[in-house]
Amino acid sequence: MQKFFTTSKSRRVETFESLLNRPLKHHHSLPGKRELRMAGITWHVFIPDSLLEETHDPKLRAYKVGQIARAAAIFGVEHIWIYRAGGRDGRFIKTLLEYAETPQYLRKRLFPLMPELRYAGVMPPLQIPSHKPKESPRIGEIREGFAYRKGKKLFADIGLDRPALVKGVAQEGRGTFKVISVKPLRVVPTKPEGYWGYKVHLTRMTLAKTLKKANLDVVIATSRKGVDVRRADVTLEGDVGIVFGSPRRGVMEILREFNEDYEFDVILNTIPGQKTKTVRTEEAVLATLAVLNLMRGD
Amino acid sequence: MQKFFTTSKSRRVETFESLLNRPLKHHHSLPGKRELRMAGITWHVFIPDSLLEETHDPKLRAYKVGQIARAAAIFGVEHIWIYRAGGRDGRFIKTLLEYAETPQYLRKRLFPLMPELRYAGVMPPLQIPSHKPKESPRIGEIREGFAYRKGKKLFADIGLDRPALVKGVAQEGRGTFKVISVKPLRVVPTKPEGYWGYKVHLTRMTLAKTLKKANLDVVIATSRKGVDVRRADVTLEGDVGIVFGSPRRGVMEILREFNEDYEFDVILNTIPGQKTKTVRTEEAVLATLAVLNLMRGD
């Protein structure tokens, strides 16, 4: 996969334009990549397990994870990676992010009562396409569900008043289903069309190792000291990773702390001219995705 | 003051570029405007007094106001206007926004104990230039202070271990001061250089009336149904207002509800292709400012 990255202060007008106008190359099913992704960008966001190191109030801790979940959902991020950065909240962050991403009607099935979820209710609902209300099913409709065996048959809870019989080859557990018959209610396993939600990866590995594992096409670090996003020239295509630091340490500091090095395609300052001394991780995620969203091809 | 606004789908590449590249006209002291603003944009953000209509938890209410404060500070917003939209929290929002904007060392002087401030501590600190630590004063340094009369003399608390004697013409109350002598500590009233903080205006008036009072050069409404920001062509100069709706109602609905009409220079969708059903006001403020920040001339 081709990568391209240059920066130049003197080419400001030109690169300005190219940043936002570059036609996106189509991304035909690369070997080893998700087959369904036909075009455009798959966003991956990388946050440290120290995200909450300065937040002690349990309600606010849940709310902040909810802010990350909302930012990811608003901008169609498909993967959130939690990398090891000396924090203790990896498991907590993952659980809450996954809880937020799960349709309300599946939460009881998938999440046992656990202390991490005590304040999960403060997270704003994501209202993403997979979070469908209970309504009369339509043929062709796609709904997120949970498949379970009953005797020799497989049924799925797809958030309606009755279970659906699963036809075709499917596994027990969470899955995506398409309604093929309403009376009786029957579904087949399917793949979602368009944005559906995100997956959460808690690698327990340091940043460089996590990035390697993610196998990205383009990797962007965010930093106040990075290239002004208006002056950067970077081609976004395929699997694009955006890396954020922690409340106390920037991305480069975190790498140094773990004796790591990583050759980013670009280090971007997405908030040129910021007036506050620091920008918090949850703020940087939303602001950066808002800026990079303008580069999407859709 | 000249205004210019067109939209055209076919001119995408061209307008894309112009959106972000248009050279900003200098804004020489217009009659009746702040004399000190010499160039660039003065941002005004408009939020409804119904901002918290869906937030009942008192800690989260304070935190959300803090999110607005942080977004404004990060992007150098100088005016936050709270317009009447059927909410009951105008006073609460104003108090918390002002509290967040006040340097820590002046808070006790300016804010009596009041129930609104009970959870003010959950708001993240703004860390703006006016929030200076207690350190050895330097001649020429500018600090925010509070002036008070003692006998025939005027002193100012500028957050140091001793009060400063105020020379020149100054009033009692909050003000900005420049250190002209360290031993003895003397200051003169001055105007801040660069971004210093924001003012909060609670008009108790509906949106159209509030906008009229604000006397802006350019007024932008934000709406999911607006023009894709990548396709909009709008000249930003002088006093630029950005209007946000409430959690339940968009800007146009709020206007209709109060039988008002307003001719915006442009209605912008700053989050093209959003994947969530709605975007919350505090999210829209941060995302929109992040996008429009790229149009600043500095």
Interface residues (C-beta under 8 A of the other chain):
Chain A: V13 F16 E17 L20 N21 D57 K59 L60 Y63 R70 A71 A73 I74 F75 G76 V122 P124 L126 Q127 I128 P129 Y195 V229 R230 T270 I271 P272 G273 Q274 K275 T276 K277 T278 V279 R280 E283 L286 A287 T288 L289 A290 V291 N293 L294 R296 D298
Chain B: R12 V13 F16 E17 L20 N21 D57 K59 L60 Y63 R70 A71 A73 I74 F75 G76 V122 P124 L126 Q127 I128 P129 Y195 V229 R230 T270 I271 P272 G273 Q274 K275 T276 K277 T278 V279 R280 E283 L286 A287 T288 L289 A290 V291 N293 L294 R296 D298
